[in-house]
Structures are given as C-alpha cells and as structure tokens.
C-alpha cells in the first residue's frame, strides 16, 4: 500500500474512533509529520509533532530521563518509549508514536549500525517498542522505510 493510502486509512480510522495522534521524530526530522499533513482535514485527528533531533530537546522538551540517554544512547527502545510518552503528555493526544535511529550515512556503530531505528507507541493502556534494522545504506531510503513502517505500526497498534 502506498504511503498516501496509509495516511488516508489512518485518518478514517482515527476519525471514526474519535481519537488523536501526536509524533516525536528524531532521525526522520519531521518527514512523517509532513506526509500526514499533505492531506486536508487531518487536523481532525493529528495534533502535531516534536522534532527532537538534539539530545537536549529529547531531555528538556520530551522529558526523556537523562540516565536513559547517558546509559543507552538516543537510539534505544527505552528512549523511544520515553519520547512517545513525553509527546503524548505534552500535546494531550490519545496515541503517540516516536522514531529515533541512525539514518546515516555516518554515525553507526557495531551495536547500532546505520539503518537501526527504534519506534515507540503509546495509547490508552498500551505501550510498545520496536527495534527495526533496515538493511539499507541510503539516508533518504532509510527515512522513507521508517515512515512506512511507522504508519503500519500506528494502524496495527490502534486497531487491536
């Protein structure tokens, strides 16, 4: 399914259920938010996003605990979960999703190679994290794959 179809399905689902969404993006730099707001009427469910590219924004705006950032690094499932919790709390949405990872071309390590992306999703009585390793070396393609995966994850998680 194309990205556009995924967004429109998400809008329909969220509107039918009267629920809202917010995002916290790091390595995608707001690209997921941009995909969502391409369509008119998405303000019915989409509240907004915090692009938390810098560690200080994760800590000071999204309330990610410093000890998680210091001990696990920005690219970890606990940090992704804390980002999703923080944006949900600050924007007041029913559901939130976060993305943090290594989009490359540099910045990877043996433990977290380029293409390692962590997702967090939080909703009423629901928390989930996913550590996905995309076997892609191109930054734009990693970001696009992350966006497609995130849209699927939101839909799948909110329809359980």
N, C-alpha and C positions, 0 to 999 in steps of 0.2 A: 504494500500500500504506500502511496506517495505521501510525503510529509504534509502536503496541503490537506489530503483526505483525513489524515490522522488528527490534525488540528480541528477540522470541522466536526469529526466524530466526537472529539473531546468536548468541544463547545456544546454540542447537542446533549451529550451525557451529563455534563455539569449543569446545564440549564434545566434539563428535565428533573434533576435531583435537587436543584436549588443549593448547590454547593459552590465553593470558591477555591481558587488556586493562587499560590504565590510561588516564586522561584528564588533560589540563591545560586548564582552561577559564578564559577571561577574560570576554569580553562576555556569555557565556551564564550566568555566575555559578553554575554547578553544576546548571543545568537539565537538561543531557544526562545527567549522573550520576543525577539524580532520576528521569528517565524509565527508566533502566536498572534501578534498584533498586526500582521498583514491583512487580517480579515476584519471587516466591520462588525460591530456588535459584541466583540469578545469581552468588553468591559462588564458584560452581564455575569461573567464568572472569573475573569482574570484580574487580580488586584494589582499585580506589579512584581518587580524583581529587584534584588540587590545584587549588583555585580561586585563580588568580593574578591577581586583579583589579588589584592595585597593581604598579607597576614594581618596587618593592623585592622583592616576592615572586617575580616573574619572575627577577630577578637573584640573590637570596640563596637561594631555595629550589629553583628550577628550573635554576639555573646558566646563565641566558641571558647571554652576554657583554655587558658594559656598552657596548662600542663599537657593537654592533648596535642597542641601544636608543637610543643617542645619535644615531647617523647615520641610521638607517632608521625609528625610531619603533617603538612597540609593535605597530602594525598593519602587518606586513610578512611576506612569506613566510619570509625567513631567521629572524626571531624566532619564527614559528610552528613552524618545524622545530626550532629550539633548545629550545623549550618541550616539544615531543614527545620529543626526545632526553633532556631532563632528567627528565621524569616517568618515562620508561621505565627510566632508570638508577636513579633513587631508589626506585621502587616494585618494580622487578625483574620487570616484565611482558615478555611476548613481543612484544606490539604496544602502541602508544600513539598517541593522537590528541590534537591540540591545536586550540583555537579562540581566535582573538583578532580583534577588529574594532571597528567603530563601529556600535553598535546605536541610537544616537540617544536623544532627538531632536536633541540638540546634539552638538558635538564633531567634526563632519565638516569636511573641507576640500575644495578643488578637486581635489586629487590623491586624497584618500581620503574621498569623500562618505559620508554616512550610508548604511548598507547594505553597506559594504565589509567583508568578512570573509575572514580568511586561516586556512587549515587546514594542519596538518602531520600526517603519519602516518609512523610508523617501525615497522619489523618486521625480522625476520631477513633481512639483505641487501637491505633495501627502505627507501627514503626518497622521499617525495613531498610536494609542497606544491601548494595550490590557492588562488588569489585569486579569490573569488567576489563579484560585485556584485549584491546583491538590490535590485531596483527597488521597494522598499517603504519607507515612511517611519515606520511604526508600530513602536516598540521591541519589543513583545511578538511581533509577527508576524515581525520580523527574527530574533529569538531562536528562534522555532519553526521557521522556514525553515532556519536554521543547524543546528538539531538534526536535522531530517530529512535534510539534505544530508550531515551528518557520519555518520549511521547508514548511509546508502548508500555513502559513501566507505570506511568501515571494511569493510563486507561486500565491496565490489568489490575493494579492495586485498588483503584476506586470502584471496581465492579465486582469485587469479591463478595 
